[in-house]
Amino acid sequence: MITSLLVANRGEIACRVFRTCRDLGIATVAVYSDADADALHVREADSAVRLPGSVPADTYLRGELIVKAAQTAGADAVHPGYGFLSENADFARAVLDAGLVWIGPPPESIEAMASKTRAKELMGIASLDSVTEADLPVLVKAAAGGGGRGMRVVRELAALEVELVAARAEAASAFGDGEVFVEPYVEGGRHVEVQIMADAYDTVWALGTRDCTLQRRHQKVIEESPAPGLGDGLVETLHEQAVRAARVTGYRGAGTVEFLVAGDKAHFLEMNTRLQVEHPVTEAVFGIDLVALQIRVAEGDALEGEPPTARGHAVEARFYAEDPAAAWAPQTGTLHRIDVPGVRLDTGYADGDTIGVHYDPMLAKAIAYAPTRAQAVRKLAGALERATVHGPVTNRELLVRSLRHPEFTEARMDTGFYDRYVTELATAAPDPHAPLAAALADAHGRSRFGGWRNLASQPQIKRFRSEPDGTEHEVSYRHTRGGFTADGVRVVSVARDLVVLEVHGVRRQFTVTWYGDDRVYVGGVALTPLPLLPEPTARQEPGSLLAPMPGTVVRLAEGLAEGATVAAGQPLIWLEAMKMEHRISAPASGTLTALHAEPGRQVEVGALLAVVDVDAVVDVEAAVAAVQEEQSV
């Protein structure tokens, strides 16, 4: 029996595994990088071991350090989580060779399926050895790992070599393996997968289907189980192929077999030899704990006959610290508050935690379950709409609108959903009465010191900027002996944390939360107080390229140096932020007159990276628009 378990991972998945361990009476051990010293998964573990350094290559990708940490802490088992070394056969062997229990499939199964090239060979599918114009579009894909890193869609043959280089670099950084391959890219399909669970006694469960079609940068955003709209024959085919993939590799434990479904045909994509991020939707509809089943199988227990019966529907949405309206740019800073009422919330962050630059931008997963799909979707959309997420910009508004979009509610979505609709889904006009509520709440706090006025003709003016769109708002109100008044609304009551307004005969409540003097949230609207007189706007030198996000410069265009001639749209600088690469291109043709970026340099948002001698003025917003996001899963 396992008595102490180390999770070779961080954040949300480490906290998720720890929760099951507590239920089973198993002691928990965390590992942490210097950047994660105060992280939630460290605080929740019974004990923790430091991995010196901050970047993944020095910490969570160092298998020998993690095995040593398990031995030092007295753990007798290792759970890999997902990402990092979860699909690394050498790491699995090292764990077993150290006399520890490995909570995962045999190393031979990982070798067979964790490399997507070898997996396709086992399933009788060939990748493209050479690419011609007739093969386009194609998908460049990392052979190891998942989560969208090292994946690019190529639509022009001339771009293939550049994308191969970028994919190899990103895959090596994320997984320690730079192998990539090329396969045909199917337009307009749906991403459907099957959860499997296998034991050492030749029992393989196919635990239904999941739909993971809504993706940005080929990385999943919304998932659900069961996948809607599939015929019984197609579901049976998917189950049969998934079970076959498990049996042909002698699989044990939890795994996922992924397909691209177009019409009534299923195209095998890969098998992930680990637990998936979206596993909670399967847990909800089958009434099981997949982590507990992983541990049972690792302890040698057998699965009981047929799998349980699926009931109802579950939908999951991933909270990302990113700005969908700014090319999905990742965000950093303090997460002041996160609360999503009425649904399951899996997260690796707590109120007050810091979101840094070194790791994935996913903050949490919200999961709703109900008897029908329509009810589950409505429940999740409502919970997200009422959610409190105060801190860096997130994709919350996009999630709510996605769940309510007719293509999703009617199950007509495909993998191009966000390519078509991201602009309308990410553009959210703030509540027009939020700035007034903030101004009244602020005035109430100050009025305790005698701030009312008898002069009704002298309105008080307040200015705010809504985030992240940058729109400025000017509001006015009057504060007399009789209370507060404002044009167009009736002020019912005012407190520092709650303002009640009557608008067109409808009473509305506005919760107001202050974080210092420079940020206030009215419901979900983030506002920055501004001085009454606008300050002069700082302008950058014409042609300045500024870092649109904090991150690390990973490489420069070949031969890039001061004095070089560059063309409009030419990729110049690559930044890595939150495990994704982001490409910064020349805003116009010209001459590079300054170059401050160099590989390995850490930069903050707004840092000057280079200057191209052009006529246009490029400010921070223009630099964000110049970012061309790399296509990745």
C-alpha positions as CSV (number, residue, x, y, z in Angstrom):
1,M,0.0,0.0,0.0
2,I,1.2,3.5,-0.8
3,T,1.7,5.6,2.3
4,S,3.4,8.8,0.9
5,L,3.1,10.2,-2.6
6,L,5.2,12.9,-4.4
7,V,3.6,14.8,-7.3
8,A,6.2,15.6,-9.9
9,N,4.4,18.7,-11.0
10,R,3.0,22.0,-9.8
11,G,-0.1,24.2,-9.6
12,E,-3.6,22.9,-10.2
13,I,-2.8,19.3,-11.0
14,A,-0.6,18.9,-7.9
15,C,-3.4,20.3,-5.7
16,R,-5.9,18.0,-7.5
17,V,-3.8,14.9,-6.7
18,F,-3.3,16.0,-3.1
19,R,-7.0,16.2,-2.6
20,T,-7.5,12.5,-3.5
21,C,-4.5,11.5,-1.4
22,R,-6.0,13.2,1.6
23,D,-9.3,11.3,1.0
24,L,-7.3,8.0,0.9
25,G,-5.1,8.8,3.9
26,I,-1.9,9.1,1.8
27,A,0.7,11.6,2.9
28,T,1.7,14.2,0.2
29,V,5.0,15.6,-1.0
30,A,5.4,18.6,-3.2
31,V,8.4,19.8,-5.3
32,Y,8.8,23.4,-6.1
33,S,11.0,25.8,-8.0
34,D,12.3,29.1,-6.5
35,A,9.5,30.8,-8.4
36,D,6.9,28.5,-6.7
37,A,8.3,28.8,-3.2
38,D,5.0,30.2,-1.9
39,A,2.7,28.5,-4.3
40,L,-0.6,26.9,-3.2
41,H,0.5,23.3,-4.0
42,V,3.5,23.8,-1.7
43,R,1.2,25.1,1.1
44,E,-1.2,22.2,0.7
45,A,1.4,19.4,0.8
46,D,2.4,17.7,4.0
47,S,6.0,18.3,3.0
48,A,7.9,19.9,0.2
49,V,11.4,19.7,-1.5
50,R,13.0,22.6,-3.3
51,L,14.3,22.3,-6.9
52,P,16.8,25.1,-7.3
53,G,16.1,27.5,-10.1
54,S,13.0,28.9,-11.7
55,V,12.8,27.8,-15.4
56,P,11.3,24.3,-16.1
57,A,14.6,23.1,-17.7
58,D,16.3,23.5,-14.3
59,T,13.5,22.3,-12.1
60,Y,10.4,20.4,-13.1
61,L,12.1,18.8,-16.1
62,R,15.0,17.4,-14.0
63,G,14.0,13.9,-13.4
64,E,17.0,13.0,-11.3
65,L,16.3,15.8,-8.9
66,I,12.7,14.7,-8.5
67,V,13.6,11.1,-7.8
68,K,16.1,12.3,-5.2
69,A,13.4,14.6,-3.7
70,A,11.1,11.6,-3.3
71,Q,13.8,9.5,-1.6
72,T,14.7,12.4,0.6
73,A,11.1,13.0,1.7
74,G,10.5,9.3,2.3
75,A,7.8,9.0,-0.4
76,D,7.1,5.6,-1.8
77,A,5.2,6.6,-5.0
78,V,5.4,9.3,-7.7
79,H,2.5,10.8,-9.6
80,P,3.6,12.8,-12.7
81,G,0.5,14.9,-13.2
82,Y,0.3,16.3,-16.7
83,G,2.9,18.1,-18.8
84,F,6.6,18.3,-17.9
85,L,7.8,14.7,-17.4
86,S,4.4,13.0,-17.4
87,E,5.1,11.3,-20.8
88,N,8.8,10.7,-20.4
89,A,9.6,7.0,-20.4
90,D,13.2,7.6,-19.0
91,F,11.7,9.4,-16.0
92,A,9.2,6.5,-15.4
93,R,12.1,4.0,-15.5
94,A,14.1,6.1,-13.1
95,V,11.2,6.2,-10.6
96,L,10.8,2.4,-10.9
97,D,14.6,1.8,-10.7
98,A,14.7,3.8,-7.4
99,G,12.2,1.3,-5.9
100,L,9.3,3.7,-6.0
101,V,5.8,3.1,-7.3
102,W,5.0,4.8,-10.6
103,I,1.5,6.2,-10.9
104,G,1.3,5.7,-14.6
105,P,1.6,3.3,-17.5
106,P,4.7,1.1,-18.0
107,P,7.6,2.9,-19.6
108,E,7.2,0.7,-22.7
109,S,3.7,1.9,-23.2
110,I,4.9,5.5,-22.8
111,E,7.6,5.0,-25.4
112,A,5.1,3.4,-27.8
113,M,2.5,6.2,-27.5
114,A,4.1,9.3,-26.0
115,S,6.0,9.8,-29.3
116,K,3.2,10.7,-31.7
117,T,5.2,9.5,-34.6
118,R,5.6,6.0,-33.2
119,A,1.9,6.1,-32.0
120,K,0.7,6.7,-35.6
121,E,2.9,3.8,-36.8
122,L,1.4,1.5,-34.3
123,M,-2.1,2.6,-35.4
124,G,-1.1,2.1,-39.1
125,I,-1.0,5.8,-40.0
126,A,1.9,7.4,-41.8
127,S,3.1,11.0,-41.2
128,L,4.3,13.2,-44.1
129,D,8.0,12.7,-45.0
130,S,7.9,15.5,-47.5
131,V,5.5,18.4,-48.1
132,T,4.3,19.8,-51.4
133,E,1.9,22.6,-52.2
134,A,-0.8,19.9,-52.8
135,D,-0.4,18.8,-49.1
136,L,-1.2,22.2,-47.6
137,P,-2.4,23.0,-45.1
138,V,-0.3,20.9,-42.8
139,L,0.2,20.7,-39.1
140,V,3.7,20.7,-37.5
141,K,3.5,18.9,-34.2
142,A,5.8,18.1,-31.3
143,A,6.3,14.3,-31.1
144,A,6.4,14.4,-27.2
145,G,4.2,16.2,-24.7
146,G,1.0,18.1,-25.4
147,G,-0.9,21.1,-24.1
148,G,-0.4,22.9,-27.5
149,R,3.3,23.5,-27.3
150,G,5.3,22.9,-30.4
151,M,2.3,23.0,-32.8
152,R,1.9,25.1,-35.9
153,V,-0.5,25.3,-38.8
154,V,1.4,25.9,-42.1
155,R,-0.6,27.2,-45.0
156,E,2.3,28.4,-47.2
157,L,5.2,26.2,-48.2
158,A,7.7,29.0,-47.8
159,A,6.8,29.3,-44.1
160,L,7.4,25.6,-43.4
161,E,11.1,25.8,-42.4
162,V,10.5,28.8,-40.1
163,E,7.7,27.0,-38.3
164,L,9.7,23.8,-38.0
165,V,12.5,25.7,-36.2
166,A,10.0,27.5,-33.9
167,A,8.1,24.2,-33.1
168,R,11.4,22.4,-32.3
169,A,12.5,25.2,-29.9
170,E,9.2,25.4,-28.1
171,A,8.9,21.6,-27.8
172,A,12.5,21.3,-26.4
173,S,11.8,24.1,-23.9
174,A,8.5,22.5,-22.7
175,F,9.3,18.8,-22.8
176,G,13.1,18.5,-23.1
177,D,12.5,16.9,-26.6
178,G,12.7,18.8,-29.8
179,E,11.4,16.1,-32.1
180,V,8.5,17.3,-34.4
181,F,6.6,15.8,-37.3
182,V,4.2,16.9,-40.0
183,E,0.8,15.6,-40.7
184,P,-2.2,16.8,-42.8
185,Y,-4.4,19.5,-41.2
186,V,-8.1,18.8,-41.3
187,E,-10.1,22.0,-41.6
188,G,-13.5,22.3,-39.9
189,G,-13.3,19.2,-37.7
190,R,-14.1,18.5,-34.1
191,H,-11.6,17.4,-31.5
192,V,-13.1,14.4,-29.7
193,E,-11.3,12.0,-27.3
194,V,-12.0,8.9,-25.3
195,Q,-10.9,8.4,-21.7
196,I,-9.5,4.9,-21.0
197,M,-8.6,3.2,-17.8
198,A,-6.7,-0.2,-17.8
199,D,-5.5,-2.6,-15.2
200,A,-2.8,-5.3,-15.2
201,Y,-5.4,-8.0,-15.7
202,D,-6.4,-7.3,-19.3
203,T,-9.4,-5.1,-18.4
204,V,-9.7,-1.9,-20.4
205,W,-12.5,0.6,-19.7
206,A,-13.6,3.1,-22.4
207,L,-15.1,5.9,-20.3
208,G,-17.1,7.7,-22.8
209,T,-16.3,10.6,-25.1
210,R,-15.2,14.2,-24.5
211,D,-15.5,17.1,-26.9
212,C,-12.6,19.6,-26.8
213,T,-13.3,21.5,-30.0
214,L,-13.1,25.0,-28.6
215,Q,-9.4,25.8,-28.7
216,R,-7.2,28.8,-29.0
217,R,-3.6,28.4,-30.4
218,H,-4.6,24.7,-30.6
219,Q,-4.9,24.7,-26.8
220,K,-8.2,23.6,-25.2
221,V,-10.5,26.2,-23.7
222,I,-13.9,24.5,-23.2
223,E,-14.5,20.7,-22.9
224,E,-17.5,18.6,-22.3
225,S,-18.7,15.0,-21.8
226,P,-20.2,13.3,-23.6
227,A,-19.3,14.7,-26.9
228,P,-22.6,16.0,-28.4
229,G,-24.2,14.9,-31.7
230,L,-22.2,11.8,-32.4
231,G,-24.0,8.7,-33.8
232,D,-24.0,5.5,-31.9
233,G,-21.9,3.8,-34.6
234,L,-19.3,6.5,-34.5
235,V,-19.1,6.4,-30.7
236,E,-18.6,2.6,-30.9
237,T,-15.8,3.1,-33.4
238,L,-14.1,5.6,-31.2
239,H,-14.3,3.3,-28.2
240,E,-13.0,0.3,-30.2
241,Q,-10.0,2.3,-31.5
242,A,-9.2,3.6,-28.0
243,V,-9.3,0.1,-26.5
244,R,-7.2,-1.2,-29.3
245,A,-4.6,1.5,-28.6
246,A,-4.4,0.5,-25.0
247,R,-4.2,-3.2,-25.7
248,V,-1.5,-2.9,-28.4
249,T,0.8,-1.2,-25.9
250,G,0.0,-3.3,-22.8
251,Y,-1.3,-0.1,-21.2
252,R,-2.1,0.4,-17.5
253,G,-3.7,3.3,-15.7
254,A,-5.4,6.4,-17.1
255,G,-4.9,7.6,-20.7
256,T,-6.7,9.5,-23.5
257,V,-7.0,8.6,-27.1
258,E,-7.6,11.7,-29.3
259,F,-9.3,12.0,-32.7
260,L,-10.3,14.6,-35.2
261,V,-13.9,14.0,-36.3
262,A,-15.1,15.3,-39.6
263,G,-18.6,14.2,-40.6
264,D,-18.9,10.6,-39.7
265,K,-15.2,9.8,-39.9
266,A,-12.7,9.7,-37.1
267,H,-9.0,10.4,-37.7
268,F,-6.6,9.2,-35.0
269,L,-4.4,12.0,-33.6
270,E,-2.5,10.7,-30.7
271,M,-2.7,8.9,-27.3
272,N,-1.8,10.9,-24.2
273,T,-0.3,8.5,-21.7
274,R,-1.3,10.5,-18.7
275,L,-4.2,12.1,-17.0
276,Q,-5.7,15.0,-19.0
277,V,-6.5,18.5,-17.8
278,E,-10.2,17.9,-18.7
279,H,-10.6,14.7,-16.7
280,P,-13.1,16.3,-14.3
281,V,-15.9,16.1,-16.9
282,T,-15.5,12.4,-17.2
283,E,-15.4,12.1,-13.4
284,A,-18.7,14.0,-13.2
285,V,-20.7,11.9,-15.6
286,F,-19.4,8.6,-14.5
287,G,-19.4,9.4,-10.7
288,I,-15.7,8.3,-10.3
289,D,-12.4,9.6,-9.1
290,L,-9.8,9.0,-11.8
291,V,-6.9,9.8,-9.6
292,A,-8.1,7.3,-7.0
293,L,-8.4,4.7,-9.8
294,Q,-4.8,5.5,-11.0
295,I,-3.6,4.8,-7.5
296,R,-5.6,1.6,-7.1
297,V,-4.2,0.3,-10.4
298,A,-0.7,1.2,-9.4
299,E,-1.2,-0.7,-6.2
300,G,-2.1,-3.8,-8.2
301,D,-5.9,-3.7,-7.8
302,A,-8.2,-4.9,-10.6
303,L,-11.0,-2.9,-12.2
304,E,-14.4,-4.4,-11.4
305,G,-15.8,-5.8,-14.6
306,E,-17.7,-3.3,-16.8
307,P,-17.2,0.4,-16.4
308,P,-19.9,2.4,-14.5
309,T,-22.8,3.9,-16.4
310,A,-22.6,7.5,-17.6
311,R,-25.3,9.9,-16.5
312,G,-26.0,13.5,-17.3
313,H,-23.6,16.0,-18.9
314,A,-20.6,18.0,-17.7
315,V,-18.9,21.1,-19.1
316,E,-15.5,22.5,-18.1
317,A,-14.1,26.0,-18.9
318,R,-10.5,27.0,-18.3
319,F,-9.6,30.3,-16.8
320,Y,-6.5,31.7,-18.4
321,A,-4.6,34.8,-17.3
322,E,-4.5,36.2,-20.8
323,D,-6.1,39.0,-22.9
324,P,-8.0,37.4,-25.8
325,A,-8.4,40.8,-27.4
326,A,-4.6,41.3,-27.6
327,A,-3.6,38.2,-29.5
328,W,-4.2,36.1,-26.3
329,A,-1.2,37.8,-24.6
330,P,-0.5,36.2,-21.2
331,Q,-0.9,38.3,-18.1
332,T,1.0,38.4,-14.8
333,G,0.5,40.0,-11.4
334,T,-1.3,39.5,-8.2
335,L,-4.5,37.4,-8.2
336,H,-6.4,39.3,-5.5
337,R,-9.5,37.2,-5.5
338,I,-11.0,34.2,-7.3
339,D,-14.4,32.7,-6.6
340,V,-16.8,30.9,-8.9
341,P,-20.1,30.0,-7.1
342,G,-22.1,26.9,-7.5
343,V,-19.7,24.7,-9.5
344,R,-16.5,22.7,-9.0
345,L,-13.3,24.8,-9.1
346,D,-9.9,23.2,-9.6
347,T,-7.1,25.7,-9.2
348,G,-3.5,26.1,-8.2
349,Y,-3.9,29.6,-6.9
350,A,-5.5,31.2,-3.9
351,D,-6.4,34.9,-3.1
352,G,-3.2,37.0,-3.0
353,D,-1.0,34.6,-5.0
354,T,1.3,35.9,-7.7
355,I,1.0,34.8,-11.4
356,G,4.5,34.8,-12.8
357,V,6.0,34.4,-16.2
358,H,7.6,30.9,-16.0
359,Y,4.6,28.6,-16.3
360,D,1.3,28.0,-18.1
361,P,-1.3,30.9,-17.8
362,M,-4.1,28.6,-16.7
363,L,-5.5,29.8,-13.4
364,A,-8.3,27.4,-12.8
365,K,-10.9,25.1,-14.3
366,A,-14.6,25.5,-13.6
367,I,-16.8,22.4,-14.0
368,A,-20.6,22.2,-14.1
369,Y,-22.7,19.1,-14.1
370,A,-26.4,18.7,-14.8
371,P,-28.9,16.1,-16.1
372,T,-28.8,17.6,-19.7
373,R,-26.3,19.4,-21.8
374,A,-28.4,22.6,-22.1
375,Q,-28.7,22.7,-18.3
376,A,-25.0,22.1,-17.7
377,V,-24.0,24.8,-20.2
378,R,-26.5,27.3,-18.7
379,K,-25.3,26.5,-15.2
380,L,-21.6,27.1,-16.1
381,A,-22.3,30.3,-18.0
382,G,-24.2,31.7,-15.1
383,A,-21.5,30.7,-12.6
384,L,-18.8,32.3,-14.7
385,E,-20.9,35.5,-15.2
386,R,-21.2,35.8,-11.4
387,A,-17.6,34.8,-10.7
388,T,-15.2,37.1,-8.9
389,V,-11.8,37.2,-10.6
390,H,-9.8,40.2,-9.5
391,G,-6.3,40.6,-10.7
392,P,-4.6,40.2,-14.1
393,V,-6.8,40.2,-17.2
394,T,-8.5,36.9,-17.8
395,N,-10.7,35.2,-20.5
396,R,-13.8,35.2,-18.3
397,E,-16.0,37.3,-20.6
398,L,-14.9,35.2,-23.6
399,L,-15.9,32.0,-21.7
400,V,-19.3,33.3,-20.9
401,R,-20.0,34.5,-24.4
402,S,-18.6,31.3,-25.9
403,L,-21.0,29.1,-23.8
404,R,-23.9,31.2,-25.0
405,H,-22.9,31.4,-28.7
406,P,-25.5,29.6,-30.9
407,E,-22.8,27.5,-32.6
408,F,-21.9,26.1,-29.2
409,T,-25.3,25.8,-27.7
410,E,-26.5,24.0,-30.9
411,A,-23.3,21.8,-31.0
412,R,-22.3,23.1,-34.4
413,M,-18.8,24.2,-33.4
414,D,-15.5,23.2,-35.1
415,T,-11.9,23.9,-34.3
416,G,-12.0,27.2,-36.3
417,F,-14.5,28.7,-33.8
418,Y,-12.2,31.2,-32.2
419,D,-10.6,32.1,-35.6
420,R,-14.0,33.3,-36.7
421,Y,-15.4,34.8,-33.5
422,V,-12.6,35.9,-31.1
423,T,-13.1,39.6,-31.9
424,E,-16.7,39.7,-31.0
425,L,-16.4,37.3,-28.1
426,A,-13.4,39.1,-26.5
427,T,-14.7,42.7,-26.9
428,A,-16.8,43.4,-23.9
429,A,-18.1,47.0,-23.2
430,P,-18.0,47.7,-19.5
431,D,-21.2,48.3,-17.6
432,P,-21.8,52.1,-18.2
433,H,-22.8,52.6,-14.6
434,A,-19.8,50.9,-13.1
435,P,-17.6,54.1,-13.1
436,L,-20.4,56.0,-11.3
437,A,-20.7,53.3,-8.7
438,A,-17.0,53.5,-8.1
439,A,-17.0,57.3,-7.8
440,L,-19.9,57.2,-5.3
441,A,-18.3,54.5,-3.2
442,D,-15.1,56.5,-3.1
443,A,-16.9,59.6,-2.2
444,H,-18.7,57.8,0.6
445,G,-15.4,56.8,2.2
446,R,-14.2,60.4,2.1
447,S,-17.6,61.9,3.2
448,R,-17.0,60.5,6.8
449,F,-14.7,63.4,7.2
450,G,-17.3,66.0,6.2
451,G,-17.5,66.1,2.4
452,W,-21.1,67.0,1.7
453,R,-21.9,70.2,-0.2
454,N,-24.9,72.5,-0.2
455,L,-24.2,73.8,-3.7
456,A,-26.2,71.7,-6.1
457,S,-24.7,73.6,-9.0
458,Q,-21.2,72.2,-8.2
459,P,-21.0,68.6,-9.4
460,Q,-18.0,66.5,-8.4
461,I,-16.0,64.9,-11.3
462,K,-14.2,61.6,-11.3
463,R,-12.3,59.9,-14.1
464,F,-11.5,56.2,-14.6
465,R,-10.0,54.0,-17.2
466,S,-11.6,50.6,-17.7
467,E,-9.2,47.6,-18.1
468,P,-8.0,46.1,-20.3
469,D,-9.6,48.0,-23.2
470,G,-8.2,51.4,-21.9
471,T,-11.4,53.3,-22.4
472,E,-11.6,56.5,-20.3
473,H,-14.8,57.5,-18.4
474,E,-15.7,60.8,-16.8
475,V,-18.6,60.8,-14.4
476,S,-20.2,63.4,-12.2
477,Y,-22.4,63.4,-9.1
478,R,-23.5,65.8,-6.4
479,H,-23.2,65.3,-2.7
480,T,-25.5,67.4,-0.6
481,R,-27.0,67.3,2.9
482,G,-29.7,65.1,1.4
483,G,-27.3,62.5,0.0
484,F,-25.9,61.7,-3.4
485,T,-27.5,62.5,-6.7
486,A,-26.5,61.8,-10.3
487,D,-28.1,62.5,-13.7
488,G,-30.1,59.7,-15.3
489,V,-30.2,57.5,-12.2
490,R,-31.6,57.5,-8.7
491,V,-29.0,56.8,-6.0
492,V,-30.7,54.4,-3.6
493,S,-27.8,53.8,-1.2
494,V,-24.1,54.2,-1.0
495,A,-21.5,52.3,1.0
496,R,-17.8,51.8,0.5
497,D,-18.4,48.3,-0.8
498,L,-21.9,48.4,-2.2
499,V,-23.8,50.9,-4.3
500,V,-27.5,50.6,-5.2
501,L,-28.8,52.5,-8.2
502,E,-32.2,52.6,-9.8
503,V,-31.9,52.8,-13.6
504,H,-35.0,53.2,-15.6
505,G,-37.1,51.9,-12.8
506,V,-34.9,48.8,-12.2
507,R,-32.9,48.6,-8.9
508,R,-29.3,47.3,-9.4
509,Q,-26.6,46.4,-6.9
510,F,-22.9,47.1,-7.6
511,T,-20.3,45.5,-5.4
512,V,-17.2,47.6,-5.1
513,T,-13.8,46.3,-4.1
514,W,-10.7,48.5,-3.7
515,Y,-7.1,47.3,-3.9
516,G,-5.1,50.3,-2.8
517,D,-5.8,53.6,-4.5
518,D,-4.9,52.5,-8.0
519,R,-7.4,49.7,-8.8
520,V,-11.1,49.2,-8.1
521,Y,-13.5,46.5,-9.2
522,V,-17.2,47.1,-9.7
523,G,-18.5,43.6,-10.1
524,G,-16.3,42.2,-12.8
525,V,-15.3,45.6,-14.2
526,A,-11.7,46.6,-13.5
527,L,-11.2,50.4,-13.2
528,T,-8.1,52.5,-12.7
529,P,-8.7,55.9,-11.1
530,L,-7.3,58.8,-13.1
531,P,-6.3,62.3,-12.1
532,L,-8.8,64.9,-13.0
533,L,-6.5,66.5,-15.5
534,P,-5.1,64.1,-18.1
535,E,-1.4,63.6,-17.8
536,P,0.8,64.0,-20.9
537,T,1.1,60.7,-22.8
538,A,4.6,59.4,-23.1
539,R,5.5,58.7,-26.7
540,Q,8.1,56.3,-27.9
541,E,10.6,57.0,-30.5
542,P,9.1,56.3,-34.0
543,G,9.5,52.6,-34.9
544,S,9.9,51.4,-31.4
545,L,9.2,47.7,-30.7
546,L,8.1,47.2,-27.2
547,A,7.6,44.0,-25.2
548,P,3.8,43.4,-25.2
549,M,4.2,41.1,-22.2
550,P,6.8,40.1,-19.6
551,G,8.9,37.2,-20.7
552,T,12.3,36.0,-21.9
553,V,13.9,36.7,-25.3
554,V,14.6,33.2,-26.7
555,R,16.0,34.1,-30.1
556,L,16.4,36.8,-32.8
557,A,16.0,36.6,-36.6
558,E,19.1,35.2,-38.3
559,G,21.6,38.0,-38.9
560,L,19.6,40.6,-37.0
561,A,21.8,43.5,-36.0
562,E,21.8,47.3,-35.9
563,G,21.9,48.6,-39.5
564,A,20.0,45.6,-41.0
565,T,17.2,46.3,-43.4
566,V,13.9,44.7,-42.4
567,A,10.6,44.2,-44.2
568,A,7.1,44.9,-42.9
569,G,5.8,41.9,-41.1
570,Q,9.2,40.2,-40.9
571,P,9.6,38.2,-37.7
572,L,12.4,39.8,-35.7
573,I,12.3,38.8,-32.0
574,W,10.8,35.8,-30.2
575,L,9.7,36.0,-26.6
576,E,8.8,33.1,-24.4
577,A,6.1,33.8,-21.8
578,M,4.2,31.2,-19.8
579,K,5.6,28.3,-21.8
580,M,4.5,29.7,-25.2
581,E,6.5,31.5,-27.8
582,H,5.3,34.9,-29.1
583,R,6.7,36.4,-32.3
584,I,7.3,40.2,-32.7
585,S,7.5,41.4,-36.3
586,A,8.6,44.6,-37.9
587,P,5.7,47.1,-38.1
588,A,6.9,48.5,-41.4
589,S,9.9,48.3,-43.8
590,G,12.9,50.2,-42.7
591,T,16.3,50.0,-41.1
592,L,17.0,48.6,-37.6
593,T,18.6,51.5,-35.8
594,A,18.7,50.0,-32.3
595,L,18.6,46.5,-30.9
596,H,18.3,45.9,-27.1
597,A,17.0,42.4,-27.2
598,E,19.3,39.4,-26.8
599,P,18.7,35.7,-26.1
600,G,18.2,35.0,-22.4
601,R,17.3,38.5,-21.5
602,Q,14.3,38.9,-19.1
603,V,12.0,41.8,-20.1
604,E,9.0,43.5,-18.6
605,V,6.0,44.7,-20.4
606,G,6.7,47.9,-22.3
607,A,10.5,47.2,-22.4
608,L,12.2,48.7,-25.5
609,L,13.4,45.7,-27.7
610,A,14.4,47.4,-30.9
611,V,13.8,50.4,-33.1
612,V,13.0,50.4,-36.8
613,D,13.5,53.6,-38.7
614,V,10.0,54.2,-40.0
615,D,7.6,57.2,-40.1
616,A,4.9,55.6,-37.9
617,V,4.8,56.0,-34.1
618,V,4.5,52.6,-32.4
619,D,3.2,52.7,-28.9
620,V,2.5,49.9,-26.5
621,E,-0.9,49.2,-28.1
622,A,0.5,49.1,-31.6
623,A,3.3,46.7,-30.4
624,V,0.7,44.4,-29.0
625,A,-1.1,44.4,-32.4
626,A,2.2,43.6,-34.1
627,V,2.6,40.4,-32.1
628,Q,1.9,37.4,-34.3
629,E,1.0,34.6,-32.0
630,E,2.7,31.3,-32.9
631,Q,0.1,28.6,-33.6
632,S,0.3,26.0,-30.8
633,V,-1.9,23.5,-29.0
